[in-house]
Amino acid sequence: MVRLFAPIPEPAPAEVALTGDRRHYVVHVLRLGVGDALEVFDGKGRSFDGQVTGVDAEAVRVRLGTMRQAPARRAVSVLQGLPKGDKLEWVLQKGTELGATAFLPVDTVRSVVKLEPRRAQERTARWTKIVEEAARQCRRDDVPTVDVPRTLTEAAKTLAPGTVVLVLDEEESAVPLGEAFRASGAGTPVALVVGPEGGLAREEVEALKALGARPVTLGSRILRTETAALAALAVMMHLDGELG
């Protein structure tokens, strides 16, 4: 079944009009026409059976049918130190597949990449499209949020009260990620902090600890920043019973 992401009002209307890029995608990429079936998901856990009822120069009209509500999942935020190149896009795409519900790109002491406000907004728009497409492909009905880059401390302070913050720290050896994750309790929101190339500065780790964060280890190997984030998400997804 063809899947398409589109915001759907609450309560859901009988029909929605897809315009702009979504119209282009339906008409010129999927090549759907009147009568064709598709699945529409709203990025917030709802999906609908749909059928194309009309196509014109302005919009594609889709009649919405049966709605399905995805089970609630644990909130898992990833505070990712801004890495070089396209590594963050890799983390966003694969992290969406591995269950992350929010991404907070953060500027850290050792981040080489520095984004001016306008450039940051442009990148965030692109990153949002990446997670939307990743959610569509892996058949998620919810789409992770992507925040505009900010400092690590600022991002940590935006987390919901009660969030357990786990910091991947290469100098930590006593507390495995899995142990700390299990201790958080079923369903408790968790935030994972991952440094950029070179890791987090000690003062950043100490500042997070002062906010209640807990340093953890993934083991004796030193992983690249993009590998560490995904390995940690895979561990957490496994412990929550969602992966093998």
C-alpha positions as CSV (number, residue, x, y, z in Angstrom):
1,M,0.0,0.0,0.0
2,V,1.3,3.5,-1.0
3,R,1.8,5.7,2.1
4,L,1.7,9.4,2.4
5,F,2.4,11.8,5.2
6,A,0.0,14.7,5.6
7,P,-1.2,16.8,8.6
8,I,-4.8,15.9,9.4
9,P,-7.0,18.1,11.5
10,E,-8.7,16.9,14.7
11,P,-11.3,15.6,14.4
12,A,-10.5,14.2,11.0
13,P,-12.6,15.5,8.1
14,A,-14.2,13.2,5.5
15,E,-11.8,14.5,2.8
16,V,-8.5,16.3,2.6
17,A,-6.9,18.4,-0.2
18,L,-3.2,17.8,-0.9
19,T,-1.5,20.8,-2.4
20,G,2.1,21.9,-3.2
21,D,4.8,19.3,-2.8
22,R,2.3,16.7,-1.7
23,R,0.2,17.1,-4.8
24,H,3.3,16.9,-6.9
25,Y,4.4,13.7,-5.1
26,V,1.0,12.0,-5.6
27,V,0.6,13.0,-9.2
28,H,4.2,12.9,-10.6
29,V,6.0,10.4,-8.4
30,L,3.4,8.0,-7.2
31,R,1.3,8.6,-10.4
32,L,-2.0,8.1,-8.7
33,G,-5.3,9.0,-10.2
34,V,-9.0,9.1,-9.3
35,G,-10.0,5.8,-7.6
36,D,-6.6,4.8,-6.5
37,A,-6.1,3.8,-2.9
38,L,-3.4,4.9,-0.5
39,E,-2.7,5.2,3.2
40,V,-2.4,8.6,4.8
41,F,-0.7,9.1,8.2
42,D,-0.6,12.3,10.2
43,G,2.7,12.0,12.0
44,K,0.9,12.0,15.4
45,G,0.0,8.3,15.5
46,R,-3.1,8.2,13.3
47,S,-3.3,6.5,9.9
48,F,-6.2,6.4,7.5
49,D,-7.3,4.4,4.5
50,G,-7.7,6.8,1.6
51,Q,-8.9,7.0,-1.9
52,V,-8.2,9.7,-4.5
53,T,-11.5,11.4,-5.5
54,G,-10.2,14.2,-7.6
55,V,-7.1,15.7,-9.2
56,D,-6.8,19.2,-10.7
57,A,-4.1,21.8,-11.2
58,E,-4.3,23.0,-7.6
59,A,-4.9,19.9,-5.4
60,V,-5.4,16.2,-5.1
61,R,-8.5,15.4,-3.0
62,V,-8.4,12.3,-0.9
63,R,-11.4,10.7,0.9
64,L,-10.5,9.4,4.3
65,G,-11.8,6.1,5.5
66,T,-11.0,3.8,8.5
67,M,-8.7,5.4,11.1
68,R,-6.1,3.5,13.1
69,Q,-4.3,4.8,16.2
70,A,-0.8,3.6,16.8
71,P,0.0,2.4,20.3
72,A,1.7,5.1,22.4
73,R,5.5,4.7,22.5
74,R,8.1,5.8,25.0
75,A,9.4,9.3,24.3
76,V,13.1,9.0,23.3
77,S,14.9,12.3,22.5
78,V,18.3,12.5,20.9
79,L,20.5,15.4,21.8
80,Q,23.1,15.1,19.0
81,G,26.2,17.2,18.9
82,L,26.4,18.8,15.5
83,P,28.8,16.6,13.4
84,K,30.5,17.4,10.2
85,G,29.2,16.6,6.7
86,D,26.0,14.7,6.3
87,K,26.4,12.6,9.4
88,L,23.4,14.2,11.1
89,E,21.2,13.3,8.2
90,W,22.2,9.7,8.7
91,V,21.4,9.9,12.4
92,L,18.0,11.4,11.6
93,Q,17.0,8.9,9.0
94,K,18.2,5.8,10.9
95,G,17.3,7.2,14.3
96,T,13.7,7.5,13.1
97,E,13.8,3.8,12.0
98,L,15.1,3.0,15.5
99,G,12.3,4.7,17.5
100,A,13.6,8.1,18.4
101,T,10.7,10.5,18.9
102,A,12.6,13.8,18.9
103,F,15.9,15.1,17.7
104,L,17.6,18.1,19.2
105,P,20.8,19.1,17.3
106,V,23.1,20.8,19.7
107,D,26.1,23.1,19.5
108,T,28.9,21.8,21.7
109,V,32.4,22.9,22.6
110,R,33.9,20.5,20.1
111,S,31.4,21.0,17.3
112,V,33.2,22.1,14.2
113,V,30.0,23.0,12.4
114,K,28.6,26.4,13.4
115,L,25.3,27.5,11.9
116,E,24.1,31.1,11.6
117,P,20.4,31.6,12.4
118,R,19.1,31.7,8.8
119,R,21.2,28.7,7.8
120,A,20.0,26.8,10.9
121,Q,16.4,27.4,9.9
122,E,17.0,26.1,6.4
123,R,18.8,23.0,7.7
124,T,16.0,22.3,10.2
125,A,13.4,22.4,7.4
126,R,15.5,19.9,5.4
127,W,16.0,17.7,8.5
128,T,12.3,17.7,9.1
129,K,11.6,16.4,5.6
130,I,14.2,13.6,6.1
131,V,12.4,12.3,9.3
132,E,9.0,12.6,7.5
133,E,10.3,10.4,4.7
134,A,12.0,8.0,7.0
135,A,8.8,7.6,9.0
136,R,6.9,6.9,5.8
137,Q,9.4,4.3,4.6
138,C,9.6,2.4,7.9
139,R,5.8,2.5,8.4
140,R,5.7,4.6,11.5
141,D,2.5,6.6,12.0
142,D,4.2,9.2,14.2
143,V,7.0,11.5,13.0
144,P,9.8,12.6,15.3
145,T,10.1,16.4,15.9
146,V,13.4,18.2,14.9
147,D,14.4,21.2,16.9
148,V,16.4,24.2,15.6
149,P,20.0,23.8,16.8
150,R,20.8,25.4,20.1
151,T,23.4,25.0,22.9
152,L,23.6,21.7,24.7
153,T,22.5,23.3,28.0
154,E,19.6,25.1,26.4
155,A,18.4,22.0,24.8
156,A,18.6,20.0,28.0
157,K,16.5,22.5,29.8
158,T,13.7,22.1,27.2
159,L,13.2,18.5,28.0
160,A,9.9,17.5,29.7
161,P,10.0,17.2,33.5
162,G,10.7,13.7,34.6
163,T,12.9,12.9,31.5
164,V,15.8,10.6,32.4
165,V,18.9,12.0,30.7
166,L,21.6,9.5,29.7
167,V,24.9,10.9,28.5
168,L,27.2,8.7,26.3
169,D,30.5,9.4,28.0
170,E,33.8,7.7,26.9
171,E,35.2,8.3,30.4
172,E,32.4,6.4,32.1
173,S,33.0,2.6,32.5
174,A,30.9,1.6,35.5
175,V,27.3,2.2,34.3
176,P,26.3,0.4,31.1
177,L,23.6,2.2,29.0
178,G,21.3,-0.9,29.2
179,E,21.4,-0.9,33.0
180,A,20.6,2.8,33.3
181,F,17.9,2.5,30.7
182,R,16.2,-0.5,32.5
183,A,16.4,1.4,35.7
184,S,14.5,4.4,34.2
185,G,11.2,2.4,34.4
186,A,8.8,1.3,31.7
187,G,7.5,4.2,29.6
188,T,9.6,6.9,31.3
189,P,10.7,9.6,28.8
190,V,14.5,9.2,28.1
191,A,16.9,11.6,26.5
192,L,20.2,10.4,25.0
193,V,23.1,12.9,24.8
194,V,25.7,12.2,22.1
195,G,28.8,14.3,21.5
196,P,30.2,15.3,18.1
197,E,33.5,14.1,16.8
198,G,35.9,14.4,19.7
199,G,33.1,13.8,22.2
200,L,31.8,16.1,24.9
201,A,34.1,18.4,26.9
202,R,34.3,17.5,30.6
203,E,32.7,20.8,31.6
204,E,29.7,19.8,29.5
205,V,29.3,16.5,31.1
206,E,29.6,18.1,34.6
207,A,27.0,20.7,33.6
208,L,24.6,17.9,32.5
209,K,25.2,16.0,35.7
210,A,24.3,19.1,37.7
211,L,21.0,19.0,35.9
212,G,20.5,15.4,37.0
213,A,21.9,13.6,33.9
214,R,23.6,10.2,34.3
215,P,26.8,9.3,32.3
216,V,26.7,5.9,30.7
217,T,28.9,3.7,28.6
218,L,28.2,1.6,25.5
219,G,31.3,-0.6,26.1
220,S,35.0,-0.5,25.6
221,R,35.0,0.5,21.9
222,I,35.2,4.1,20.8
223,L,32.4,4.6,18.3
224,R,32.0,7.4,15.8
225,T,29.4,9.9,16.8
226,E,26.8,8.7,14.2
227,T,27.5,5.1,15.1
228,A,27.1,5.7,18.9
229,A,23.7,7.4,18.5
230,L,22.3,4.5,16.5
231,A,23.9,1.8,18.6
232,A,22.4,3.3,21.7
233,L,18.9,3.6,20.1
234,A,19.1,0.0,19.0
235,V,19.9,-1.1,22.6
236,M,17.0,0.8,24.0
237,M,14.6,-0.3,21.3
238,H,15.6,-3.9,22.0
239,L,15.1,-3.5,25.8
240,D,11.7,-2.0,25.2
241,G,10.7,-5.1,23.2
242,E,10.5,-3.4,19.8
243,L,13.5,-4.9,18.2
244,G,14.4,-8.6,18.0
